[in-house]
Amino acid sequence: MNNKDLTKVLMGMQDKEYAKLQVRTIPTVDPSRIIGVRTPDLRSLAREMYKAGGYEKFLEDLPHEYFEMDQLHAFVVSLEKDFDKCAEEVEAFLPYVDNWATCDQMSPKAFKKYPDRLLPYIDRWIKSGETYTVRFAIGMLMEHFLGDGFRTEYADMVAEVRSEEYYVNMMRAWYFATALAKQYDAIISYVEDKRLDDWTHNKTIQKSIESYRISDEQKVYLRSLKVGRRG
């Protein structure tokens, strides 16, 4: 399927009201690039493309014209089973990711199977200074390294990130709120010792308090750790 044909398929799936919603919720994307195709439909199309094969030219044709093509790219890459091929495709695509939705919805199956091989990539991505590459790296640490494979050195990687970018710091807060739910005893010191900037610190507490996975007693304590702006 060439890009012209793919565009026709996507236009045939268009939901104009949904497009209006996406324009509001994904403000970093030019509205003219948003067709308005619902995510389940895009995932279904991505599975068809992956199963049919021959999608390599599509993956190489960057940047894509439409947001939905970025989404398809993320979903197709996420289906790749070979770790090395998947990592190569992710690295080629990350510089073109320009929004939280594409970043967060790219979740390669191959990475789950080989977490140790993923770590060197995460280390490089999180130091890149590129908003959505850093966000993706933090997301991978949250997705794959807050369970049995958790180590405080991974939390250190997130704590040490310094950025003025909202979409980076929101992901840092999301990471630490999730980490508090899963590894409370190991993570609470990051809040107690104020290892994060004020905004991320308080946003972490806010998201934790909103979580059903945090006990009432823990929520009371976390509220007491909120800070005003320092410096």
C-alpha positions as CSV (number, residue, x, y, z in Angstrom):
1,M,0.0,0.0,0.0
2,N,1.6,3.3,-1.1
3,N,1.1,6.6,0.8
4,K,-1.6,7.8,-1.6
5,D,-3.7,4.6,-1.1
6,L,-3.0,4.7,2.7
7,T,-4.3,8.3,2.8
8,K,-7.5,7.3,1.1
9,V,-8.0,4.4,3.6
10,L,-7.4,6.8,6.5
11,M,-9.8,9.4,5.1
12,G,-12.4,6.7,4.8
13,M,-12.1,6.1,8.6
14,Q,-12.4,9.8,9.4
15,D,-14.5,10.9,12.4
16,K,-14.6,14.7,12.2
17,E,-15.8,15.1,15.8
18,Y,-13.0,12.9,17.1
19,A,-10.6,15.0,15.1
20,K,-11.8,18.1,17.0
21,L,-11.1,16.3,20.3
22,Q,-7.6,15.3,19.2
23,V,-6.8,18.9,18.2
24,R,-7.5,19.9,21.7
25,T,-5.8,17.0,23.5
26,I,-2.7,16.9,21.3
27,P,-1.7,20.6,21.0
28,T,1.8,20.0,19.7
29,V,0.5,18.6,16.4
30,D,-0.5,20.9,13.6
31,P,-4.3,20.6,13.3
32,S,-4.0,20.2,9.5
33,R,-2.1,16.9,10.1
34,I,-5.0,15.4,12.1
35,I,-7.5,13.4,10.1
36,G,-9.5,12.0,13.1
37,V,-9.2,8.2,13.1
38,R,-9.9,6.4,16.4
39,T,-7.1,4.4,18.0
40,P,-8.8,0.9,17.8
41,D,-9.2,1.4,14.0
42,L,-5.5,2.4,13.7
43,R,-4.4,-0.6,15.7
44,S,-6.4,-2.9,13.5
45,L,-5.0,-1.4,10.4
46,A,-1.5,-1.7,11.8
47,R,-2.0,-5.4,12.4
48,E,-3.2,-5.8,8.8
49,M,-0.1,-4.0,7.5
50,Y,2.2,-6.0,9.7
51,K,0.6,-9.3,8.8
52,A,0.7,-8.5,5.0
53,G,4.3,-7.4,5.2
54,G,5.9,-5.0,2.8
55,Y,5.6,-2.0,5.1
56,E,9.3,-1.2,5.2
57,K,9.0,1.6,2.7
58,F,6.2,3.2,4.8
59,L,8.5,3.1,7.9
60,E,11.3,4.7,5.9
61,D,9.2,7.5,4.5
62,L,9.8,10.1,7.3
63,P,8.4,12.5,8.2
64,H,4.9,11.3,7.7
65,E,2.3,13.6,6.3
66,Y,-0.4,12.9,8.9
67,F,-0.5,12.3,12.7
68,E,-2.4,9.0,12.0
69,M,0.5,7.8,9.9
70,D,2.8,8.5,12.9
71,Q,0.4,6.4,15.0
72,L,0.4,3.6,12.5
73,H,4.2,3.7,12.5
74,A,4.3,3.4,16.3
75,F,1.8,0.5,16.2
76,V,3.6,-1.4,13.4
77,V,7.0,-1.1,15.2
78,S,5.4,-2.2,18.4
79,L,4.4,-5.5,16.7
80,E,8.0,-6.3,15.6
81,K,9.2,-9.5,17.4
82,D,12.9,-9.3,16.5
83,F,14.6,-7.2,19.2
84,D,17.5,-5.8,17.1
85,K,15.2,-4.9,14.2
86,C,12.7,-3.3,16.6
87,A,15.3,-1.2,18.4
88,E,16.7,0.0,15.0
89,E,13.2,1.0,13.9
90,V,12.4,2.8,17.2
91,E,15.7,4.7,17.0
92,A,15.0,5.8,13.4
93,F,11.5,7.0,14.4
94,L,12.0,8.7,17.7
95,P,13.5,12.0,16.2
96,Y,10.2,12.4,14.3
97,V,7.9,11.8,17.3
98,D,6.3,15.2,18.2
99,N,3.5,14.4,20.6
100,W,2.7,12.5,23.8
101,A,0.2,10.2,22.2
102,T,2.5,8.6,19.6
103,C,5.3,8.5,22.2
104,D,3.2,6.8,24.9
105,Q,1.4,4.4,22.6
106,M,4.5,2.9,21.1
107,S,5.1,-0.1,23.3
108,P,7.3,-2.7,21.5
109,K,6.6,-6.3,22.4
110,A,10.2,-7.3,21.8
111,F,11.4,-5.0,24.6
112,K,9.4,-6.9,27.2
113,K,11.2,-10.1,26.3
114,Y,14.7,-8.6,26.5
115,P,14.8,-6.0,29.2
116,D,18.6,-6.3,29.8
117,R,19.3,-5.6,26.1
118,L,16.9,-2.6,26.3
119,L,18.8,-0.8,29.1
120,P,21.7,0.6,27.0
121,Y,19.2,2.1,24.7
122,I,17.2,3.7,27.5
123,D,20.4,5.1,29.0
124,R,21.2,6.8,25.6
125,W,17.6,8.0,25.0
126,I,17.2,9.5,28.5
127,K,20.4,11.6,28.0
128,S,19.4,12.8,24.5
129,G,17.8,16.1,25.5
130,E,15.1,15.5,23.0
131,T,11.6,15.9,24.6
132,Y,9.8,12.8,23.3
133,T,12.9,10.6,23.2
134,V,13.5,11.4,26.9
135,R,9.8,10.8,27.6
136,F,9.9,7.5,25.8
137,A,12.9,6.4,27.8
138,I,11.2,7.2,31.1
139,G,8.1,5.4,29.8
140,M,10.1,2.3,29.1
141,L,11.6,2.4,32.6
142,M,8.1,2.7,34.0
143,E,6.7,-0.1,31.9
144,H,9.5,-2.7,32.2
145,F,11.6,-1.9,35.3
146,L,9.2,-1.2,38.2
147,G,8.5,-4.9,39.0
148,D,10.9,-7.7,39.9
149,G,13.7,-6.0,37.9
150,F,13.5,-2.7,39.7
151,R,16.7,-1.1,41.0
152,T,17.0,2.3,42.6
153,E,19.6,3.2,40.0
154,Y,16.8,3.3,37.4
155,A,14.9,5.8,39.6
156,D,18.1,7.8,39.8
157,M,18.1,8.1,36.0
158,V,14.7,9.7,36.1
159,A,15.4,11.9,39.1
160,E,18.6,13.2,37.5
161,V,16.7,14.4,34.3
162,R,16.5,18.2,34.2
163,S,14.1,19.8,31.8
164,E,11.8,22.7,31.3
165,E,9.6,20.7,29.0
166,Y,6.1,20.0,30.4
167,Y,5.9,16.6,28.6
168,V,9.1,15.4,30.1
169,N,8.4,16.5,33.7
170,M,4.8,15.1,33.5
171,M,6.3,11.7,32.6
172,R,8.8,12.0,35.4
173,A,5.9,12.7,37.8
174,W,4.0,9.8,36.4
175,Y,7.0,7.5,36.8
176,F,7.5,8.4,40.4
177,A,3.8,8.2,41.3
178,T,3.7,4.7,39.7
179,A,7.0,3.8,41.5
180,L,5.4,4.8,44.8
181,A,2.5,2.5,44.1
182,K,4.8,-0.4,43.2
183,Q,8.0,0.2,45.2
184,Y,6.9,2.6,48.0
185,D,9.6,1.8,50.5
186,A,12.4,2.2,48.0
187,I,11.0,5.4,46.4
188,I,9.6,7.5,49.3
189,S,13.0,8.9,50.1
190,Y,13.1,10.6,46.7
191,V,10.1,12.6,47.8
192,E,11.3,13.1,51.4
193,D,14.8,14.2,50.2
194,K,13.3,16.5,47.6
195,R,15.3,14.9,44.8
196,L,13.0,16.4,42.1
197,D,12.3,20.0,41.1
198,D,9.3,21.6,42.9
199,W,6.8,21.2,40.0
200,T,7.6,17.5,39.4
201,H,7.8,16.9,43.2
202,N,4.3,18.3,43.8
203,K,2.8,16.7,40.6
204,T,4.2,13.3,41.8
205,I,2.4,13.8,45.1
206,Q,-0.8,14.9,43.4
207,K,-0.9,11.8,41.1
208,S,-0.1,9.5,43.9
209,I,-2.9,10.9,46.0
210,E,-5.3,10.3,43.1
211,S,-4.1,6.6,42.9
212,Y,-6.2,3.8,44.4
213,R,-2.9,1.9,44.8
214,I,-1.7,4.3,47.5
215,S,-3.0,3.7,51.0
216,D,-4.9,6.4,52.9
217,E,-2.1,6.5,55.5
218,Q,0.5,7.0,52.7
219,K,-1.6,9.7,51.1
220,V,-1.8,11.7,54.4
221,Y,2.0,11.5,54.7
222,L,2.6,12.5,51.0
223,R,0.4,15.5,51.5
224,S,2.6,16.7,54.3
225,L,5.6,16.6,51.9
226,K,4.3,19.1,49.4
227,V,6.6,22.1,48.9
228,G,6.4,25.7,47.8
229,R,8.7,27.0,45.1
230,R,12.3,26.9,46.2
231,G,15.0,29.4,45.4
